[in-house]
Amino acid sequence: MSIREYVTFRIGEQLFGLSVTEIHDVFRPARMTPVPLSNSEIAGVLNLRGRIVTAIDARSRLGLPAQEKSVKTQSLAIGVEHGGESFGMVIDEIGDVVRLDDAEMEQNPVNLDATWSGVSRGVYRLDNRLLVIMDIDQMLAGAGQGSAAAAA
């Protein structure tokens, strides 16, 4: 029995999970600078404690509409490293840390959207909800490298 801890978070109506070992921090992105001529998945860049971080719009990456902004809506980001660079994946809501048995992870359902399947390692069934375990390497593949890298 191999137990792994996942940080849960929500993007749109879907619950996702990332291994705690892949997350450096959770933060509120402030003073994001837009990147001219970047694709829509790049929300901008920001300075996080002296590091330049590329902010990735997870909703855009997954083909979801932008979140409606309101006074209560404040963006959150999950800080991760990929290819030696720092990224902040902008999400809708952070959840809890859950401990799950690797043996209980299931393959992606056949009806899962192809974009979502491409960024998923598998799923867990939790109390009538599906927890999609995100493959952060696939989620960030090509991020910050322009459209030529994404097409390669």
N, C-alpha and C positions, 0 to 999 in steps of 0.2 A: 504494500500500500504506500503510494507516494502522494503526499499532501503538498499542495502548492497554494500560496497566498496570492489573491488577485485584488487589485483596486478596481471597484466598479464605477462606471460613469455612464451618463446618458447623452446620446446624440439624437435629437429628435425624440421619438417615442421608444427608441431601441436602447436596451441595456447592454453595455459592453464591459469587458474586463481586460486588464493588462496585468501581467505579473509584476509584483512589487519590486522585483529586481531590475525591471526595465525603466522604472520611473525615478527621476532625480528629484523632482519637486512638483508641487501644485501651486499655481500662482494666478493672480489677476493681471492680465496684460494691460499695461498702462503706456500711454504715449507711443502707440504703434505708428511707425513711419511706412507709408505705402511704398511699394517697389514698382516703379514705372515699367511697363511692358511685361510684367510677370503674369502668369496664368491666374485664373480666379481662385485657385486653391491656396495661393500665397496671400495671407491676410496682411502681411507686412513684416517689418523687422523691429526689434526692440532691444533695449539694453536691460539685461537682467543681472544685477550685481556685477557689472563690469564685463559681462559676456554679451556678444551680439547673438541674438536668438531669432531664427526665422519662424514666424508664426504661420501655422498651417490651419486653414479653415476646414475642420473635419466635415462640416455639413456639405460644403462645396465638393470636397473629395469624394463623398459618398453619394453625390447627386441629389441632395436634399435642398429644399428652398432655404434661403437665409432666415434666421430667427428674427421675428418681429421685435424691434427694440422698444422697451418701455422703461419707466423709472426703476422698476424692480429688477430688470434684466441687466446683469453684469456678467461679462464674459469670464470664463475660467479657462486655464490652460494647464496641460500636463507637460512638464518638462522632460524631454528624452534626448538621448544622444543617438545619432545615426551617421555612419560614415565619417566619424570624427568631427561632426558638426552638431551644434545645439539647436533643438527645435522645441517649439511650444505648440502642442496640438490644442486648438481652441475647441472646447466642448461646451455642452449646455449645463451640465450639472455633475458634481462629483458625488459618489455614493460611499459605500462602506468597503472595508477590507473583508473578503470572504476566504475561507479555507476550503478547498475542494480537492477531491481525490482524482488524480489523473485518469484512473480507470473508468471514471464516470463520464469523462468527456466523450461526446458523440461527434461523428462526422457532420459536416455542414448538411442541412436539409437540401434535397434536390430542388426545392422551390425557392431557395434563397437567391436573391438578386445576384447576378454575375459579378458586379462591382464589389458587393459585400462579401461574396465567397472568396474573391481574390485577396481580401484583407483579413480573412478569418482563419484561425488555426483549428477551429471546431466550436462546439456549443455545449452548454450545460443547461439542463432543464431545472429551473428553480421556482417552486411555488407558482406554477402556471405562467411563468415568464421564461423567456429564452435569453440566456446570457451568452453573447457572442464573444469569444476570446479573440482579441485583435492581434494580428501579426503586424507589429509596428514596422518591421522592415519593409513589408509590402505596402503598408499605409503611406510610408514616407518615400517609397521608391520614386526617384526622379525629382523629388521636391528640391527646389532651389537650384536645379540644374538646367532649367529651360525645357522647352517641349522636345528638343532633339533627343535628350536623355530619356524622356518618357517613351518615345517611339522606338528606341533601340531595344 
